[in-house]
Protein backbone atom coordinates (compact mmCIF):
# COMPACT_ATOMS: atom_id res chain seq x y z
CA UNK A 1 0.00 0.00 0.00
CA UNK A 2 1.30 3.42 -0.89
CA UNK A 3 1.94 5.93 1.89
CA UNK A 4 -0.66 8.36 0.59
CA UNK A 5 -3.29 5.92 -0.60
CA UNK A 6 -4.09 2.93 -2.77
CA UNK A 7 -3.28 2.29 -6.39
CA UNK A 8 -6.44 0.63 -7.72
CA UNK A 9 -6.92 -1.03 -11.11
CA UNK A 10 -10.36 -1.70 -12.58
CA UNK A 11 -10.30 -4.44 -15.22
CA UNK A 12 -13.17 -4.03 -17.65
CA UNK A 13 -13.46 -0.35 -16.77
CA UNK A 14 -15.47 0.57 -19.88
CA UNK A 15 -18.15 -2.10 -19.33
CA UNK A 16 -21.44 -1.65 -17.48
CA UNK A 17 -20.14 -3.05 -14.18
CA UNK A 18 -16.68 -1.51 -14.58
CA UNK A 19 -18.10 1.98 -14.95
CA UNK A 20 -20.21 1.38 -11.86
CA UNK A 21 -17.11 0.24 -9.97
CA UNK A 22 -15.37 3.50 -10.80
CA UNK A 23 -18.39 5.49 -9.66
CA UNK A 24 -18.67 3.59 -6.37
CA UNK A 25 -14.93 3.90 -5.71
CA UNK A 26 -15.47 7.67 -5.69
CA UNK A 27 -18.17 7.25 -3.01
CA UNK A 28 -16.30 4.68 -0.93
CA UNK A 29 -14.17 5.00 2.18
CA UNK A 30 -11.12 3.76 0.27
CA UNK A 31 -8.29 6.24 -0.08
CA UNK A 32 -7.62 5.85 -3.80
CA UNK A 33 -4.47 7.73 -4.75
CA UNK A 34 -4.39 6.49 -8.33
CA UNK A 35 -6.96 4.80 -10.54
CA UNK A 36 -5.81 2.63 -13.45
CA UNK A 37 -8.71 1.77 -15.77
CA UNK A 38 -7.92 -1.30 -17.86
CA UNK A 39 -9.83 -2.72 -20.82
CA UNK A 40 -9.37 -4.48 -24.15
CA UNK A 41 -7.77 -3.05 -27.26
CA UNK A 42 -11.11 -1.79 -28.59
CA UNK A 43 -11.30 0.68 -25.68
CA UNK A 44 -7.91 2.23 -26.42
CA UNK A 45 -8.11 6.02 -26.31
CA UNK A 46 -11.27 6.16 -24.18
CA UNK A 47 -11.31 8.13 -20.94
CA UNK A 48 -12.99 7.52 -17.57
CA UNK A 49 -14.01 10.35 -15.25
CA UNK A 50 -12.73 9.86 -11.69
CA UNK A 51 -12.73 12.49 -8.94
CA UNK A 52 -13.17 15.28 -11.43
CA UNK A 53 -10.33 14.16 -13.68
CA UNK A 54 -10.30 12.42 -17.04
CA UNK A 55 -8.24 9.22 -16.81
CA UNK A 56 -7.16 7.46 -19.99
CA UNK A 57 -8.07 3.79 -20.30
CA UNK A 58 -5.05 1.50 -20.65
CA UNK A 59 -5.01 -1.75 -22.61
CA UNK A 60 -4.85 -4.77 -20.31
CA UNK A 61 -1.46 -6.46 -20.53
CA UNK A 62 0.34 -9.13 -18.54
CA UNK A 63 2.48 -6.48 -16.81
CA UNK A 64 -0.41 -4.10 -16.02
CA UNK A 65 -0.33 -4.80 -12.27
CA UNK A 66 3.15 -3.70 -11.27
CA UNK A 67 2.75 -1.38 -8.29
CA UNK A 68 -1.01 -1.96 -8.02
CA UNK A 69 -2.42 -2.61 -4.53
CA UNK A 70 -5.97 -3.63 -5.45
CA UNK A 71 -7.58 -4.82 -8.68
CA UNK A 72 -11.31 -5.11 -9.26
CA UNK A 73 -12.04 -7.49 -12.15
CA UNK A 74 -15.21 -7.48 -14.26
CA UNK A 75 -14.25 -8.38 -17.81
CA UNK A 76 -15.46 -11.96 -18.14
CA UNK A 77 -14.31 -15.31 -16.79
CA UNK A 78 -11.70 -15.97 -19.49
CA UNK A 79 -9.97 -12.65 -18.76
CA UNK A 80 -10.02 -13.33 -15.02
CA UNK A 81 -8.60 -16.83 -15.40
CA UNK A 82 -5.66 -15.47 -17.39
CA UNK A 83 -4.92 -12.17 -15.67
CA UNK A 84 -6.05 -12.53 -12.03
CA UNK A 85 -3.23 -15.00 -11.15
CA UNK A 86 -0.76 -12.63 -12.83
CA UNK A 87 -2.05 -9.76 -10.72
CA UNK A 88 -1.74 -11.80 -7.53
CA UNK A 89 1.79 -12.86 -8.50
CA UNK A 90 2.64 -9.16 -8.88
CA UNK A 91 1.60 -8.59 -5.25
CA UNK A 92 -1.86 -7.22 -5.98
CA UNK A 93 -5.02 -8.26 -4.16
CA UNK A 94 -7.81 -9.17 -6.60
CA UNK A 95 -11.56 -8.98 -6.09
CA UNK A 96 -13.04 -10.88 -9.03
CA UNK A 97 -16.62 -10.32 -10.15
CA UNK A 98 -16.78 -13.32 -12.52
CA UNK A 99 -17.63 -16.96 -11.88
CA UNK A 100 -14.06 -18.08 -12.62
CA UNK A 101 -12.99 -18.85 -9.04
CA UNK A 102 -16.21 -18.79 -6.99
CA UNK A 103 -16.36 -22.49 -6.20
CA UNK A 104 -12.61 -22.89 -5.66
CA UNK A 105 -12.31 -24.03 -2.02
CA UNK A 106 -9.19 -21.89 -1.60
CA UNK A 107 -10.91 -18.67 -2.73
CA UNK A 108 -13.28 -16.85 -0.34
CA UNK A 109 -16.73 -16.12 -1.79
CA UNK A 110 -17.88 -13.11 0.18
CA UNK A 111 -20.84 -10.89 0.93
CA UNK A 112 -19.45 -8.63 3.68
CA UNK A 113 -22.75 -8.36 5.61
CA UNK A 114 -22.96 -12.17 5.70
CA UNK A 115 -19.50 -13.76 5.89
CA UNK A 116 -16.76 -11.12 6.14
CA UNK A 117 -14.83 -13.51 8.39
CA UNK A 118 -14.10 -15.63 5.28
CA UNK A 119 -11.66 -12.91 4.16
CA UNK A 120 -9.17 -13.81 6.87
CA UNK A 121 -6.19 -15.71 5.54
CA UNK A 122 -6.99 -15.01 1.89
CA UNK A 123 -4.24 -15.65 -0.65
CA UNK A 124 -4.69 -12.53 -2.74
CA UNK A 125 -7.85 -13.54 -4.57
CA UNK A 126 -11.45 -13.05 -3.41
CA UNK A 127 -14.56 -13.83 -5.44
CA UNK A 128 -17.67 -11.69 -5.68
CA UNK A 129 -20.81 -13.88 -5.84
CA UNK A 130 -23.36 -13.99 -8.62
CA UNK A 131 -25.61 -10.91 -8.73
CA UNK A 132 -28.89 -12.68 -7.96
CA UNK A 133 -27.21 -14.84 -5.34
CA UNK A 134 -26.06 -11.74 -3.48
CA UNK A 135 -29.48 -10.14 -3.12
CA UNK A 136 -31.17 -13.41 -2.21
CA UNK A 137 -28.58 -14.36 0.41
CA UNK A 138 -28.59 -10.89 1.99
CA UNK A 139 -32.34 -11.35 2.53
CA UNK A 140 -32.03 -14.96 3.68
CA UNK A 141 -29.20 -14.50 6.19
CA UNK A 142 -31.13 -12.63 8.92
CA UNK A 143 -33.99 -15.13 8.59
CA UNK A 144 -31.54 -18.03 8.80
CA UNK A 145 -30.10 -16.61 12.02
CA UNK A 146 -33.58 -16.59 13.51
CA UNK A 147 -35.08 -19.83 12.27
CA UNK A 148 -32.39 -22.02 10.66
CA UNK A 149 -32.62 -22.23 6.87
CA UNK A 150 -33.50 -25.65 5.45
CA UNK A 151 -34.69 -25.29 1.84
CA UNK A 152 -35.01 -22.55 -0.79
CA UNK A 153 -37.10 -22.45 -3.96
CA UNK A 154 -36.43 -19.35 -6.05
CA UNK A 155 -37.27 -17.83 -9.41
CA UNK A 156 -35.20 -14.96 -10.77
CA UNK A 157 -36.26 -12.15 -13.09
CA UNK A 158 -32.93 -10.81 -14.35
CA UNK A 159 -32.38 -7.64 -16.34
CA UNK A 160 -30.44 -7.26 -19.57
CA UNK A 161 -27.58 -5.48 -17.80
CA UNK A 162 -26.60 -8.77 -16.19
CA UNK A 163 -25.24 -9.79 -19.60
CA UNK A 164 -23.18 -6.60 -20.02
CA UNK A 165 -23.22 -3.35 -21.93
CA UNK A 166 -23.72 -4.95 -25.35
CA UNK A 167 -26.76 -6.78 -24.00
CA UNK A 168 -28.22 -3.46 -22.85
CA UNK A 169 -27.63 -2.04 -26.31
CA UNK A 170 -29.24 -5.10 -27.88
CA UNK A 171 -32.41 -4.78 -25.79
CA UNK A 172 -32.63 -1.10 -26.70
CA UNK A 173 -32.19 -1.84 -30.40
CA UNK A 174 -34.71 -4.70 -30.31
CA UNK A 175 -37.28 -2.47 -28.63
CA UNK A 176 -36.82 0.28 -31.22
CA UNK A 177 -37.03 -2.22 -34.09
CA UNK A 178 -40.24 -3.80 -32.84
CA UNK A 179 -41.89 -0.44 -32.23
CA UNK A 180 -40.96 0.51 -35.80
CA UNK A 181 -42.32 -2.78 -37.22
CA UNK A 182 -38.85 -4.07 -38.07
CA UNK A 183 -37.55 -7.58 -37.48
CA UNK A 184 -35.21 -7.45 -34.44
CA UNK A 185 -31.91 -9.29 -34.22
CA UNK A 186 -30.28 -11.07 -31.29
CA UNK A 187 -26.70 -11.97 -30.49
CA UNK A 188 -26.23 -11.67 -26.72
CA UNK A 189 -29.48 -13.48 -25.89
CA UNK A 190 -30.66 -16.92 -27.11
CA UNK A 191 -33.99 -15.39 -28.25
CA UNK A 192 -35.43 -11.93 -28.84
CA UNK A 193 -35.74 -10.41 -25.35
CA UNK A 194 -37.75 -7.26 -26.06
CA UNK A 195 -41.42 -7.71 -25.06
CA UNK A 196 -40.73 -11.31 -24.01
CA UNK A 197 -39.24 -13.44 -21.22
CA UNK A 198 -36.47 -15.98 -21.78
CA UNK A 199 -36.27 -18.85 -19.23
CA UNK A 200 -32.59 -19.40 -19.94
CA UNK A 201 -29.44 -17.69 -18.66
CA UNK A 202 -26.32 -19.50 -19.76
CA UNK A 203 -26.06 -22.93 -21.33
CA UNK A 204 -27.92 -25.98 -20.08
CA UNK A 205 -26.26 -28.94 -18.37
CA UNK A 206 -27.31 -32.51 -19.08
CA UNK A 207 -29.74 -32.46 -16.16
CA UNK A 208 -31.59 -29.47 -17.67
CA UNK A 209 -30.26 -26.96 -15.14
CA UNK A 210 -28.79 -23.78 -16.63
CA UNK A 211 -25.44 -22.24 -15.73
CA UNK A 212 -27.13 -19.41 -13.84
CA UNK A 213 -29.35 -21.83 -11.93
CA UNK A 214 -26.30 -23.86 -10.92
CA UNK A 215 -24.78 -20.68 -9.44
CA UNK A 216 -27.97 -20.00 -7.48
CA UNK A 217 -27.83 -23.55 -6.11
CA UNK A 218 -24.16 -23.82 -5.22
CA UNK A 219 -23.11 -20.33 -4.12
CA UNK A 220 -25.50 -19.85 -1.15
CA UNK A 221 -24.20 -23.09 0.34
CA UNK A 222 -20.62 -21.81 0.31
CA UNK A 223 -21.39 -18.25 1.45
CA UNK A 224 -23.72 -19.26 4.28
CA UNK A 225 -21.68 -22.28 5.37
CA UNK A 226 -24.61 -24.62 4.69
CA UNK A 227 -23.24 -27.42 2.47
CA UNK A 228 -26.46 -29.44 2.70
CA UNK A 229 -28.84 -26.57 1.96
CA UNK A 230 -31.54 -27.63 -0.50
CA UNK A 231 -31.94 -25.10 -3.31
CA UNK A 232 -34.11 -25.23 -6.42
CA UNK A 233 -33.83 -22.37 -8.92
CA UNK A 234 -35.37 -21.18 -12.17
CA UNK A 235 -33.63 -18.22 -13.80
CA UNK A 236 -35.20 -16.02 -16.47
CA UNK A 237 -34.11 -12.97 -18.42
CA UNK A 238 -36.71 -10.19 -18.58
CA UNK A 239 -36.88 -7.04 -20.76
CA UNK A 240 -35.75 -4.69 -18.01
CA UNK A 241 -32.57 -2.65 -18.44
CA UNK A 242 -31.25 -2.61 -14.85
CA UNK A 243 -32.16 -4.43 -11.59
CA UNK A 244 -32.84 -8.07 -10.85
CA UNK A 245 -35.75 -9.49 -8.87
CA UNK A 246 -36.08 -12.84 -7.10
CA UNK A 247 -39.20 -14.59 -5.83
CA UNK A 248 -38.23 -16.74 -2.84
CA UNK A 249 -39.89 -19.52 -0.88
CA UNK A 250 -37.75 -20.34 2.15
CA UNK A 251 -38.37 -23.24 4.52
CA UNK A 252 -36.82 -23.26 8.00
CA UNK A 253 -36.00 -25.72 10.76
CA UNK A 254 -38.08 -23.77 13.29
CA UNK A 255 -41.61 -22.44 13.08
CA UNK A 256 -41.48 -18.88 11.81
CA UNK A 257 -42.81 -15.85 13.62
CA UNK A 258 -43.76 -13.19 11.06
CA UNK A 259 -43.07 -10.21 13.34
CA UNK A 260 -39.70 -11.62 14.33
CA UNK A 261 -38.89 -12.09 10.65
CA UNK A 262 -39.83 -8.48 9.90
CA UNK A 263 -37.73 -7.20 12.78
CA UNK A 264 -34.73 -9.27 11.69
CA UNK A 265 -34.91 -7.94 8.14
CA UNK A 266 -35.31 -4.34 9.29
CA UNK A 267 -32.26 -4.63 11.53
CA UNK A 268 -29.97 -6.29 8.99
CA UNK A 269 -27.42 -4.00 7.28
CA UNK A 270 -28.11 -3.37 3.62
CA UNK A 271 -31.76 -4.48 3.74
CA UNK A 272 -34.86 -2.32 3.39
CA UNK A 273 -38.20 -3.94 4.14
CA UNK A 274 -41.29 -2.80 2.29
CA UNK A 275 -44.39 -3.48 4.34
CA UNK A 276 -47.92 -2.29 5.06
CA UNK A 277 -49.68 -0.21 2.42
CA UNK A 278 -46.56 -0.22 0.20
CA UNK A 279 -45.64 -3.91 0.25
CA UNK A 280 -43.01 -4.15 -2.48
CA UNK A 281 -40.42 -2.36 -4.60
CA UNK A 282 -39.81 -2.72 -8.33
CA UNK A 283 -36.81 -2.26 -10.61
CA UNK A 284 -37.91 1.29 -11.37
CA UNK A 285 -37.86 2.08 -7.63
CA UNK A 286 -34.40 0.79 -6.82
CA UNK A 287 -32.24 1.49 -9.90
CA UNK A 288 -29.16 3.35 -8.68
CA UNK A 289 -29.73 2.35 -5.04
CA UNK A 290 -27.33 0.34 -2.88
CA UNK A 291 -29.66 -1.66 -0.67
CA UNK A 292 -31.50 -4.95 -1.11
CA UNK A 293 -35.25 -4.38 -1.01
CA UNK A 294 -37.49 -7.08 0.47
CA UNK A 295 -41.25 -7.03 0.09
CA UNK A 296 -44.42 -9.11 0.06
CA UNK A 297 -43.17 -10.99 3.13
CA UNK A 298 -45.83 -13.54 4.07
CA UNK A 299 -46.35 -17.01 5.41
CA UNK A 300 -46.39 -19.94 3.04
CA UNK A 301 -50.07 -20.99 3.24
CA UNK A 302 -49.09 -24.68 3.11
CA UNK A 303 -46.34 -24.80 5.77
CA UNK A 304 -46.04 -23.11 9.15
CA UNK A 305 -42.23 -23.06 8.93
CA UNK A 306 -41.91 -21.35 5.54
CA UNK A 307 -42.01 -17.80 4.16
CA UNK A 308 -42.57 -16.28 0.74
CA UNK A 309 -41.04 -12.94 -0.23
CA UNK A 310 -39.89 -10.74 -3.10
CA UNK A 311 -36.36 -9.32 -3.40
CA UNK A 312 -35.20 -6.63 -5.82
CA UNK A 313 -31.84 -4.86 -6.12
CA UNK A 314 -29.67 -2.98 -8.58
CA UNK A 315 -27.55 -5.79 -10.02
CA UNK A 316 -24.83 -3.41 -11.20
CA UNK A 317 -24.40 -2.00 -7.70
CA UNK A 318 -25.03 -4.42 -4.80
CA UNK A 319 -25.10 -7.32 -7.25
CA UNK A 320 -21.63 -6.52 -8.57
CA UNK A 321 -19.71 -3.26 -8.20
CA UNK A 322 -20.81 -2.23 -4.72
CA UNK A 323 -20.24 -5.65 -3.19
CA UNK A 324 -16.75 -5.74 -4.75
CA UNK A 325 -15.86 -2.37 -3.26
CA UNK A 326 -17.37 -3.37 0.10
CA UNK A 327 -15.08 -6.40 0.09
CA UNK A 328 -12.12 -4.10 -0.49
CA UNK A 329 -13.28 -1.79 2.29
CA UNK A 330 -13.58 -4.76 4.65
CA UNK A 331 -10.05 -5.87 3.76
CA UNK A 332 -8.65 -2.41 4.48
CA UNK A 333 -10.65 -2.01 7.69
CA UNK A 334 -9.36 -5.35 8.99
CA UNK A 335 -5.84 -4.49 7.77
CA UNK A 336 -5.71 -7.64 5.62
CA UNK A 337 -5.62 -6.14 2.14
CA UNK A 338 -2.05 -7.34 1.76
CA UNK A 339 -1.50 -11.09 1.93
CA UNK A 340 1.28 -13.44 2.90
CA UNK A 341 2.68 -15.52 0.09
CA UNK A 342 3.21 -19.22 0.56
N, C-alpha and C positions, 0 to 999 in steps of 0.2 A: 504493500500500500504506500502510495506517495505521501510525503509529509503534509502536503496541502490539499489532499483529496484523492479520490479514486480516478483511475483511468478505466473507462467503461466502453466496451465494444458492443454494438448491437448488430447481430448477423441477420440479414434479411430486413434491413432498416427501411427499405422502400416498399415493403409489403404492408398489408392491412394491419397485422399484429405488430410488425416492427415499428411502424409509425406511432402506434398506440404506446409501445414501450418507451419511445423517445418522449412522448408527451407526459407519461406517468413518471418518468425519471425526473422531469422538471418539477413535479409536484411532491416528490418523495423526500424522505429524510436523509437520503444518501448525499454525501458531499462529493459530487461529480466534478472533478477538476478538468477532465478532458473527455469528450465523447468522440468515439470513432465509429461512424456508421459504415457498415460493410454490406455489400450486395454483389450480385453477379455482374458480368461484363455489360449486360444491357442497361444497367443503371449508371454506367460511367458518366460523369459530368453532372449528375443530379446533385441537388443540395437539400439538406435537412435543416429546418429551423430548430435551434436549441438555445434556450436562455437568451433570446434576442439576437443571436448570431446565426449566420448562414454557414453550415458546415458541409464541406464537400464529401460526397459518398465515395468511399474507396472500394476497389474491386477486391473481393475476398481471395486471399492467397494463403499458401501454407505458412508463411512467415508473418501473417497479419497480427499475431498475438504477442509479439515481443514487447515487454513493458506494460502489458494490459493486466489489470487486477481482476476485473470481472467481465465476463462475456455473457450476454443474453442471446440465445439462439432461437430463431423462428424462421427458418428458410427451408424446411422440409427434412424428412428423416435421412435421406441420402447425404445431404450436406452435413447434417449433424454427425452421422456415422464417420464421415471422413475427417471433418475439421475439429470436432469437439475434443477427441483425444490429443490432437496436435496442440490445441489451446491449453489443455491440462498439462501436457508435457512442457509447455513454455512457462508454467507457473501460474497460469490463470485459473480462476474458479469459474466454472460454467454452470449456468442455469439453462437447461434445454427444454424448449416448449414442444418438441416433437415426441412421437411415440418410440423413438429409436432405442431408448435405454430404460423405459418406465418399468418393465418387468424384470430387469436385471437385479438380482438379489443384493448386489454390492452398490447399487445406486439408490439413494433415498428418493422416494416419491412423496412430495410434500405439499400439503395445504397448511400454511402456518397456524391458522386458528385451530386446526385439528391435531396435527402431529409434528409440531416444530421440533420436538425432541429427537426426531429421526435425523436431523441435520448434524448432530454430534458425531464426530469421527468420520465425516465424509472424506472422500478421496479426490476432491476437486470437481466432481460432477454430480449435479442434482437435477432430477427430472421434475418438470411441471406436469400435472395430470391433464387428462383430456378435459376439454371445456365443459361438457355436460356432466362429467363425473364430478368436477369441482363443485358446481352449484348444488348438485344432488347431495353430495357428502356433507357440505357445509350445513344443509338443512337436516340431514339425518343424524349428525353427530350429537347435538344436544338431546335429541330424542333417545338415542342409543344410551347416553349416560343416565337417563332417567329409567328406561324400561328394558334395555338389553335387546339390541336388534337381532332378529332371527332370519327374516326373509324380505326381499324387496322385489316388487314387480314394477317396472317403469316403462314409460313410452316417452320418447323425446321428439320435440318439434324444433328442428335445428335450422338456423338461418343460413342464407347463402354465404355470408362472411366467414363461416366456419371452413369453407373451402378456399379462402384466399381472395385477393383483390381481383383476379381475373374472373372468379366466380361471381363476384358482385357486379362486375361489368357485364357478364353474360346475362344475368337476371335482368339488369336494366335494359339491355339490348333486346332480349326476348319480349319483355313487356311492351316496349315501343313498337316492335314488329307486329305483335298480335293486335295492338290497338290501331295499327295502321293497315290491318288486313294483309300482312305479309307473313310468309312462312318463316318461323323462327328457327335458329340453328342451336345446336348444343355441342359443347366440347368438354367442359368441366363437369357436367352432370350426365348421368346415364340416360336421362330423358329430358324433355322440355320441362323446366321447373315453373316458369311463369304461369299463374292461374291453375296450378296443379300441386300435388303432393307426391313425393317420391319415397317409397318405403325402403330405401337403400342408401346407405352411406358406407362407401368402401366396397371391396369385393366380398363375395360370399365364400365361406368355408364349406367343406363337404357336408357338414351337419345342418346347413342352411342359415347359420348365424353369420351376420356381416362383421366386417372388421370393426366398425364402430360399436356394435353390440358386444363384441368380445371385450373391448376396452371397458365398457360399462359394467361388465360382469367381473372382470379380473381386478381392475384398479381399486374399487372400494375395499376389497378384501385386504390389499396390501396397505393402503393408507390407514384404514381403521384398525388394523391388526386383528382381522376376523377371517382367518383362512377358510373357514367352513361356511361363511355367509352364503346363503342361497340368493342368487340374483337372476332374474329373467328380464330381458330388455328387448324392446323394439325401437329402432331408430329411424326417423323419417326426416327428410329435407323438405322445408316449407318455403313458399315464396315471400320470405321476409328478409330484409337486407341485413339487419343486425339484431342480435339477442336470440338466445335459445330458451326454450321452455321445456319442462319435464313434468309429466304427470306421474305421481308416485303412490304406490300402495305399499306400506311398510308394516310388517308383522313383528311383534315383540315377544320376548320371553314372559314379561309381566303384563297384567291387565293395565290398560292405559287410562290415565285420568286426563280428560281434555283440557282442563284448566292448568294442570301441571305442565302439559305439553306446550300450551300457549306461553306460559311464563318462561319455560326453558328456551323457547325460540326467541322471545323478546330479549332475553338476557345474553344471548350468544353473540359474540362479536361478528360483525359483518352480515347479520341477518336483520331484515325488516319484515315484520309480520303484518299482513293485511287482514283485517278482521271487521266484524260488525257490518255496518251498512255499505262498506267498501271492501268486499271480501277477496279481491284479487288484483294483481297488477298484470299488465300486458307488455309486449315488446316496446310499444310506443311510449309507455310510461317510464321505462328503465334504461333506454338507450343513453349511453354516456354516464351512467351511474356506476358506483363501485360495489354496492351491496348486492346480496342475494335476497330476492323478494319471495316470501312464502305466503300463499293464500289458499282459500277454500279448504282450510284445515277442518277435518270432520272425521267422525268414527266410520270405520268400515261397517256397513249395516249387517254383514254376515258374521263378523268376528269381534269379540269384545277386546281382543288384544291387538287390534290393527287400526291404522289410520290411513286416510287418503288425503293428499294435498297436492298443490300446484306450486311449481318453482320456476321463476324466470329471472334471468340475469343477462347482462351485457357480456357476450362471449369473448369479445375482443379485450375487455378489461378484466373483470374477475376471472373469466374463463381462460385467460391467457396472459396478457401483458401485466396486469395488476398483480396477479398471484406470483408471477416471476419476480417482479420488483419487491414484493413483500418477502419472498424467500431471501433475496439479497439483503433487505433491511434486517431480517432476523439473524442472518449470518454476521452482519456487522455489529448488531446489538449484543450478540453473544460472544463477540470477538473470535469468531471461528471462520471468517471469510477465507483466510489463508489456511492451507492444509499441510499436513506432514506427509512427505513422500515415503513410500516403502523403501 
